[in-house]
Amino acid sequence: MKILVINAGSSSLKFQLLNMEDKSIIVKGICDRIGIENSIMEYQVPGKDKIVTSKVMKKHKDAIALVLEALLDKDIGVIKSMSEIAGVGHRVLHGGEKFHDPALINDSIMNAIRECIPLGPLHNPANIMGIEGCEAEMPGIPMVAVFDTGFHQTMPKYAHIYAIPYEAYEKYAIRKYGFHGTSHKYVTQRAAELLGKPIEELKLISCHLGNGASICAVKYGKCIDTSMGLTPLDGLEMGTRCGTIDPAAVTILMQNENMTASEMDTYLNKKSGLLGVSGVSSDMRDTRVAAEQGNKRARLAIDIFCYRVKTFVGSYFAAMNGADAVIFTGGIGENDAKIREESLNEMDSLGIIIDHEKNMLKEKELDITAPGAKVKTLIIPTNEELAIAKETMKLIVGKC
């Protein structure tokens, strides 16, 4: 069975075609600059050179058509007929309180996703365009929406309700939702496999650290808290996002800098984080180089990042009354040994100790727990596309 996974952004569309028999990638790529001049498609079959095609893509529908054309191409294609694709899994950012689980897409599901646009104004419209593009080009092929927020819907009310007048929740659904749910679910399930225990018996802290970053407390297979909130802005310091700040800072800045709400949104989402503190870059690698060259603001940006990881890990340890393992995933979490070590430094009183030598190894999945540590520390590469494909297969298998 072959499953196509689509992740549509405002001006991009990532795709993967997976063989679900052996969970391998058949082809992957991205359509970039959709609706912008000089749009391109990158297309790569594992083991072969990447192919870059320049072609006008005014809409997501054009991008989908270009992807399908490439998949069927006699020279570079990987399928002979569209009927080989059993289903399409779509990443949808925000499902609000409507969706705990993935859903087989139909008109009512599409309407519900549209109703969540106020909660995900930048992402949900793009996700909808990706779905509509596939429906136009692939009629009759079942499609599934997998929600970033779904995994976090098990949070208890006291963890997701904000301490503002309750009417704001009732009128506008303002509450903590959390994101990166597909990633947190995948790596915690994989951790259970590596630890050789049922996930229903484990307390796990998942650290998805990348340009966007979040931490999730997973108790017995269910999310009980997570660092992102109503939007992906809350929680950790990120590439260009500020993470948690005193809400009064927003009104003070707006008054003193004469900023509109839109300008403040840009300030917090695109000008803050590593970039805003360091003044160097939103990329941790560039910030690290600058810090090593003596840039004090770059060093401070890294210290803030690591301190926030530590405090969230500690708070979730308290919330669950212990933890069996801490998991690192995401671009930074999987690849930056120094961030892992600095983030969990001096947590031995909780039984969390990293083995320095193991931590420096360049392996994909790795147990970096020091001898004598009571809590395991694991590196597990995330695979959101495979997770989406698995969820899609579960829902459509009866339809194929």
Backbone torsions as a table, in degrees:
resi	resn	phi	psi	omega
1	MET	NA	133.0	179.5
2	LYS	-110.6	131.4	179.5
3	ILE	-120.8	130.9	175.2
4	LEU	-95.8	129.6	178.5
5	VAL	-110.9	130.0	-177.9
6	ILE	-120.6	131.1	175.9
7	ASN	-127.1	96.8	-174.4
8	ALA	-93.3	127.7	172.6
9	GLY	-106.4	-176.5	-175.5
10	SER	-62.7	-36.1	179.5
11	SER	-132.8	19.0	-179.1
12	SER	-142.9	164.8	176.7
13	LEU	-149.5	107.6	176.7
14	LYS	-87.7	147.1	-179.6
15	PHE	-145.3	150.3	171.4
16	GLN	-143.4	139.3	170.4
17	LEU	-109.7	123.1	-175.4
18	LEU	-117.2	143.6	171.9
19	ASN	-91.8	110.8	-173.5
20	MET	-78.8	-6.9	176.7
21	GLU	-70.4	-40.5	178.9
22	ASP	-121.9	8.7	177.3
23	LYS	62.4	27.4	-178.2
24	SER	-93.9	155.2	176.5
25	ILE	-85.0	124.2	177.2
26	ILE	-85.2	-43.8	176.8
27	VAL	-158.7	151.5	176.6
28	LYS	-145.0	161.7	179.1
29	GLY	175.6	-170.4	-179.5
30	ILE	-149.9	139.8	168.7
31	CYS	-101.0	120.8	-173.5
32	ASP	-119.1	154.3	178.5
33	ARG	64.3	39.5	176.3
34	ILE	-66.0	129.5	-178.2
35	GLY	78.6	6.7	-179.6
36	ILE	-125.7	156.0	177.4
37	GLU	-61.8	153.4	177.3
38	ASN	62.3	39.2	177.6
39	SER	-69.3	145.0	-177.1
40	ILE	-138.0	159.7	170.3
41	MET	-123.5	128.3	171.9
42	GLU	-101.4	133.6	-171.8
43	TYR	-139.5	122.7	-176.8
44	GLN	-139.6	125.3	170.5
45	VAL	-92.5	127.5	-179.4
46	PRO	-49.9	132.6	-179.9
47	GLY	89.1	-5.1	179.8
48	LYS	-122.3	164.1	-179.8
49	ASP	-67.4	147.4	176.2
50	LYS	-69.5	138.2	177.8
51	ILE	-108.3	127.8	179.4
52	VAL	-114.6	122.5	-178.2
53	THR	-116.7	128.1	175.6
54	SER	-96.6	121.3	-179.8
55	LYS	-158.2	143.4	180.0
56	VAL	-64.8	126.7	174.6
57	MET	-129.4	95.9	-177.4
58	LYS	-75.4	-32.9	-177.2
59	LYS	-134.7	167.3	177.3
60	HIS	-62.2	-31.2	176.5
61	LYS	-59.3	-38.8	178.1
62	ASP	-65.9	-37.4	179.8
63	ALA	-66.4	-44.8	177.7
64	ILE	-58.8	-45.0	-179.6
65	ALA	-60.4	-39.4	-179.9
66	LEU	-67.9	-40.0	178.4
67	VAL	-62.5	-48.2	-178.1
68	LEU	-65.5	-35.7	176.2
69	GLU	-61.7	-41.7	179.1
70	ALA	-67.6	-41.3	-179.8
71	LEU	-60.6	-31.0	-177.2
72	LEU	-97.4	-4.5	-176.3
73	ASP	-59.6	138.6	-176.5
74	LYS	-67.1	-23.2	-178.6
75	ASP	-97.1	-43.9	-175.3
76	ILE	-112.3	-4.0	-176.3
77	GLY	-68.9	162.8	-178.2
78	VAL	-124.5	-3.1	174.5
79	ILE	-133.6	156.0	179.9
80	LYS	-98.0	-23.1	-177.8
81	SER	-147.8	148.0	178.2
82	MET	-61.5	-23.5	-179.0
83	SER	-66.0	-14.2	177.3
84	GLU	-71.0	-21.4	179.1
85	ILE	-86.2	112.8	-175.6
86	ALA	-76.8	-28.6	-178.5
87	GLY	-173.1	168.7	-179.8
88	VAL	-125.1	127.9	176.2
89	GLY	-103.6	126.9	-178.7
90	HIS	-111.1	128.2	171.1
91	ARG	-76.6	124.9	175.8
92	VAL	-120.3	126.8	-173.1
93	LEU	-64.9	-56.9	-168.2
94	HIS	-119.3	121.4	175.0
95	GLY	-110.3	5.4	-179.2
96	GLY	54.0	-142.5	177.2
97	GLU	-93.5	1.8	-176.2
98	LYS	-76.6	-30.4	-170.7
99	PHE	-125.7	117.2	171.2
100	HIS	-93.5	-29.6	-173.2
101	ASP	-127.5	162.5	173.2
102	PRO	-57.9	155.4	-175.7
103	ALA	-136.2	139.2	173.5
104	LEU	-70.6	123.1	-171.0
105	ILE	-73.6	129.6	171.6
106	ASN	-144.9	-173.3	-175.7
107	ASP	-61.2	-40.4	-178.6
108	SER	-68.3	-36.2	177.4
109	ILE	-66.5	-42.5	178.4
110	MET	-61.1	-41.3	178.4
111	ASN	-63.0	-38.7	179.4
112	ALA	-66.7	-38.2	177.8
113	ILE	-65.9	-38.6	177.3
114	ARG	-63.9	-37.9	179.5
115	GLU	-64.6	-20.7	179.7
116	CYS	-89.5	1.0	-179.1
117	ILE	-56.7	-41.0	178.2
118	PRO	-58.8	-27.4	178.2
119	LEU	-83.2	-25.8	178.8
120	GLY	-134.1	64.1	-171.8
121	PRO	-65.5	-24.5	-179.8
122	LEU	-89.2	-30.2	-171.2
123	HIS	-102.8	-45.7	-175.2
124	ASN	-58.6	-40.9	177.1
125	PRO	-59.7	-39.4	178.1
126	ALA	-67.0	-40.5	177.5
127	ASN	-60.8	-40.9	178.7
128	ILE	-63.7	-42.2	179.0
129	MET	-62.4	-37.9	177.4
130	GLY	-64.5	-41.7	178.7
131	ILE	-65.2	-47.2	-179.4
132	GLU	-62.9	-36.1	177.3
133	GLY	-64.2	-41.0	178.6
134	CYS	-68.5	-40.8	179.7
135	GLU	-61.6	-36.6	-179.5
136	ALA	-69.8	-37.8	-175.0
137	GLU	-94.2	-16.2	-175.2
138	MET	-131.7	55.1	-176.9
139	PRO	-60.5	138.0	177.0
140	GLY	89.9	-13.1	178.8
141	ILE	-88.6	123.3	-176.4
142	PRO	-62.8	143.5	-178.5
143	MET	-130.4	146.5	-175.2
144	VAL	-128.0	137.0	173.4
145	ALA	-98.3	125.8	177.2
146	VAL	-114.6	120.1	-168.6
147	PHE	-96.4	131.9	177.1
148	ASP	-60.7	-30.9	-175.9
149	THR	-87.7	-13.9	-171.4
150	GLY	-58.2	-44.8	-175.8
151	PHE	-60.9	-27.6	-174.9
152	HIS	-87.9	0.9	-176.8
153	GLN	-72.1	-4.0	176.5
154	THR	-87.9	-1.3	178.6
155	MET	-59.9	136.0	175.6
156	PRO	-65.1	156.5	-174.3
157	LYS	-58.8	-37.7	-178.8
158	TYR	-66.6	-17.3	178.8
159	ALA	-90.8	-25.5	-175.6
160	HIS	-110.0	-7.4	177.8
161	ILE	-90.7	130.9	177.3
162	TYR	-82.0	149.4	-178.6
163	ALA	-84.6	55.9	171.4
164	ILE	-116.8	170.4	-179.6
165	PRO	-48.9	129.1	-172.5
166	TYR	-59.0	-23.1	179.4
167	GLU	-62.2	-27.3	178.9
168	ALA	-65.8	-35.4	174.9
169	TYR	-70.2	-44.1	-177.5
170	GLU	-66.8	-38.3	-177.3
171	LYS	-82.4	-43.3	-168.9
172	TYR	-120.0	4.1	-179.6
173	ALA	57.8	35.7	178.0
174	ILE	-79.8	113.2	-177.9
175	ARG	-164.8	174.4	173.7
176	LYS	-77.8	133.4	176.5
177	TYR	-115.8	-41.5	-177.8
178	GLY	80.9	156.0	-178.1
179	PHE	-141.8	-174.6	-174.2
180	HIS	59.9	23.3	-174.9
181	GLY	-59.8	-39.3	-179.8
182	THR	-62.7	-40.5	179.1
183	SER	-67.4	-47.6	-179.5
184	HIS	-61.2	-40.4	179.4
185	LYS	-64.8	-43.8	-177.8
186	TYR	-63.1	-50.0	-173.4
187	VAL	-71.9	-31.0	178.0
188	THR	-71.8	-36.7	175.3
189	GLN	-65.9	-39.4	177.9
190	ARG	-67.0	-36.8	177.7
191	ALA	-61.3	-41.3	178.6
192	ALA	-60.5	-40.3	177.7
193	GLU	-63.2	-44.2	-178.7
194	LEU	-67.6	-33.3	-179.9
195	LEU	-83.1	-11.1	177.4
196	GLY	69.8	31.9	180.0
197	LYS	-133.6	152.7	174.5
198	PRO	-63.6	138.6	-179.9
199	ILE	-61.5	-24.3	179.2
200	GLU	-68.6	-6.6	179.5
201	GLU	-111.6	4.4	-171.5
202	LEU	-116.0	148.4	170.4
203	LYS	-112.4	118.7	-171.4
204	LEU	-128.2	142.9	175.5
205	ILE	-117.2	114.6	-175.4
206	SER	-102.7	123.8	-179.3
207	CYS	-111.3	101.1	176.5
208	HIS	-92.6	100.6	-174.1
209	LEU	-113.2	112.9	176.9
210	GLY	-151.4	-156.9	176.3
211	ASN	-60.6	-35.0	164.7
212	GLY	-105.5	139.9	-173.0
213	ALA	-142.0	142.5	175.8
214	SER	-154.1	157.8	178.1
215	ILE	-123.5	143.5	-174.9
216	CYS	-134.0	134.2	174.4
217	ALA	-96.3	118.6	-176.6
218	VAL	-118.4	109.4	-177.3
219	LYS	-108.4	114.6	178.8
220	TYR	57.1	38.8	174.9
221	GLY	90.5	-3.2	-178.1
222	LYS	-121.3	140.2	176.0
223	CYS	-69.3	128.9	175.1
224	ILE	-112.3	-14.4	174.6
225	ASP	-168.6	157.7	178.7
226	THR	-154.7	156.5	-169.5
227	SER	-80.3	-30.9	176.8
228	MET	-75.4	158.7	-171.7
229	GLY	-120.6	-126.8	175.8
230	LEU	-58.4	-37.5	177.4
231	THR	-129.4	174.3	177.4
232	PRO	-74.1	7.6	-176.3
233	LEU	-79.2	-25.4	-171.8
234	ASP	-81.1	161.0	171.3
235	GLY	100.1	-121.5	-175.4
236	LEU	-72.2	156.3	165.3
237	GLU	-65.7	137.1	-178.8
238	MET	-127.1	-170.1	-177.0
239	GLY	-54.7	-53.0	178.8
240	THR	-128.8	4.5	-179.8
241	ARG	-102.1	142.5	-174.5
242	CYS	-74.8	-27.9	-171.6
243	GLY	74.3	-159.2	-174.7
244	THR	-64.5	126.6	172.7
245	ILE	-139.8	165.5	174.5
246	ASP	-65.4	124.6	-179.7
247	PRO	-55.9	-27.3	179.9
248	ALA	-65.3	-25.0	178.1
249	ALA	-61.2	-32.1	-178.7
250	VAL	-65.6	-50.0	-178.2
251	THR	-68.0	-36.7	178.5
252	ILE	-63.5	-45.1	179.0
253	LEU	-64.7	-42.4	179.9
254	MET	-61.4	-40.0	179.9
255	GLN	-70.6	-46.4	-175.1
256	ASN	-74.2	-32.4	-179.0
257	GLU	-100.5	2.7	179.2
258	ASN	53.7	48.0	-178.0
259	MET	-95.8	144.5	171.9
260	THR	-80.4	170.9	177.6
261	ALA	-60.5	-40.6	179.7
262	SER	-64.3	-41.5	179.3
263	GLU	-66.4	-37.8	178.0
264	MET	-66.5	-39.2	177.5
265	ASP	-58.9	-43.8	177.4
266	THR	-65.0	-41.8	-179.9
267	TYR	-57.4	-46.6	-176.0
268	LEU	-78.4	-34.4	-175.0
269	ASN	-89.6	-30.7	-170.7
270	LYS	-122.7	-9.9	-177.0
271	LYS	-121.1	3.2	-174.7
272	SER	-107.1	-150.5	177.2
273	GLY	62.8	-147.8	179.2
274	LEU	-54.6	-43.1	-178.9
275	LEU	-62.4	-48.3	-176.3
276	GLY	-66.5	-39.9	-178.7
277	VAL	-75.7	-47.2	-175.4
278	SER	-76.2	-33.3	-173.2
279	GLY	71.7	8.6	-175.0
280	VAL	-108.8	-56.9	-171.7
281	SER	-164.7	157.9	172.2
282	SER	-88.4	-5.4	-177.9
283	ASP	-94.5	126.1	-177.9
284	MET	-59.1	-34.5	-179.1
285	ARG	-64.0	-44.0	178.9
286	ASP	-68.1	-38.8	179.3
287	THR	-64.8	-39.1	178.4
288	ARG	-62.2	-45.3	179.6
289	VAL	-60.0	-45.7	-179.8
290	ALA	-62.2	-41.0	179.4
291	ALA	-62.8	-42.0	-179.8
292	GLU	-68.4	-20.3	176.8
293	GLN	-90.8	5.1	174.3
294	GLY	101.6	6.9	178.9
295	ASN	-73.9	111.3	-174.2
296	LYS	-70.1	-34.0	178.4
297	ARG	-68.9	-35.4	176.9
298	ALA	-66.4	-40.9	177.4
299	ARG	-62.7	-40.1	179.5
300	LEU	-64.2	-41.0	179.9
301	ALA	-60.2	-40.9	178.7
302	ILE	-68.3	-41.7	179.7
303	ASP	-61.9	-40.4	177.7
304	ILE	-62.1	-45.7	-179.3
305	PHE	-57.6	-51.5	-176.9
306	CYS	-66.8	-38.3	179.9
307	TYR	-63.9	-40.3	-179.6
308	ARG	-68.9	-37.4	175.0
309	VAL	-59.8	-46.8	-178.7
310	LYS	-59.9	-45.1	-176.1
311	THR	-69.3	-34.7	176.8
312	PHE	-70.3	-41.0	177.1
313	VAL	-60.2	-44.8	179.8
314	GLY	-63.2	-41.4	-178.7
315	SER	-68.4	-35.0	179.1
316	TYR	-75.7	-29.0	172.0
317	PHE	-60.2	-42.4	178.9
318	ALA	-69.2	-41.8	-177.0
319	ALA	-62.7	-32.3	-178.4
320	MET	-100.0	1.6	-176.3
321	ASN	56.9	49.6	178.0
322	GLY	116.7	173.4	177.8
323	ALA	-153.6	146.3	176.2
324	ASP	-88.1	-29.2	-178.2
325	ALA	-159.0	149.2	169.6
326	VAL	-109.8	131.3	-175.9
327	ILE	-115.0	134.3	172.8
328	PHE	-108.2	131.7	176.8
329	THR	-148.3	178.5	-176.6
330	GLY	86.6	168.4	-174.4
331	GLY	-56.2	-43.8	178.2
332	ILE	-78.9	-47.0	-177.3
333	GLY	-58.7	-36.8	-178.0
334	GLU	-81.8	-27.4	-167.4
335	ASN	-117.3	-14.2	-175.3
336	ASP	-106.7	97.0	-177.5
337	ALA	-63.4	-37.0	-178.1
338	LYS	-66.6	-39.3	178.1
339	ILE	-63.3	-43.2	178.8
340	ARG	-59.7	-45.8	-175.7
341	GLU	-69.5	-42.5	-178.9
342	GLU	-69.2	-32.9	-178.5
343	SER	-70.5	-33.7	-177.6
344	LEU	-106.3	13.1	178.5
345	ASN	-64.9	140.0	177.9
346	GLU	58.9	42.8	172.6
347	MET	-117.3	20.8	-178.3
348	ASP	-65.8	-23.4	178.0
349	SER	-66.0	-21.0	176.1
350	LEU	-95.6	-0.1	-179.4
351	GLY	87.0	13.5	-179.6
352	ILE	-102.5	111.2	179.4
353	ILE	-139.6	128.5	178.3
354	ILE	-94.6	139.3	172.6
355	ASP	-81.8	115.5	-174.8
356	HIS	-58.1	-45.2	-176.9
357	GLU	-66.3	-44.6	178.6
358	LYS	-63.6	-38.3	-177.9
359	ASN	-62.2	-25.7	-177.6
360	MET	-86.1	-8.7	-179.0
361	LEU	-69.4	147.3	-178.3
362	LYS	-102.3	65.5	176.4
363	GLU	-115.7	154.5	-175.6
364	LYS	-70.9	-64.3	175.3
365	GLU	-98.4	129.8	-172.7
366	LEU	-153.1	137.7	172.1
367	ASP	-95.8	113.3	-175.9
368	ILE	-109.8	25.2	-179.7
369	THR	-70.8	135.0	176.2
370	ALA	-77.7	149.8	176.0
371	PRO	-56.0	136.6	178.4
372	GLY	88.2	-11.6	179.1
373	ALA	-70.7	139.8	-179.1
374	LYS	-84.0	-24.5	-178.0
375	VAL	-111.3	129.9	178.2
376	LYS	-72.8	145.8	171.2
377	THR	-122.3	121.6	-172.8
378	LEU	-123.4	145.8	168.6
379	ILE	-107.2	120.7	-179.5
380	ILE	-133.1	110.4	177.1
381	PRO	-59.3	132.3	178.0
382	THR	-75.1	156.6	177.5
383	ASN	-147.1	75.1	-176.1
384	GLU	-64.8	-34.4	-179.7
385	GLU	-64.5	-43.1	177.6
386	LEU	-65.3	-39.6	178.8
387	ALA	-62.0	-42.9	178.1
388	ILE	-64.8	-41.3	179.3
389	ALA	-62.2	-40.2	179.3
390	LYS	-64.4	-43.7	179.6
391	GLU	-64.5	-38.1	179.0
392	THR	-64.2	-44.3	-178.7
393	MET	-62.2	-39.3	179.9
394	LYS	-58.4	-40.6	-174.9
395	LEU	-81.6	-29.7	-174.2
396	ILE	-98.8	-9.5	-173.0
397	VAL	-56.6	-32.5	177.9
398	GLY	-76.4	-11.3	-177.6
399	LYS	-99.5	-8.9	-172.7
400	CYS	-93.7	NA	NA
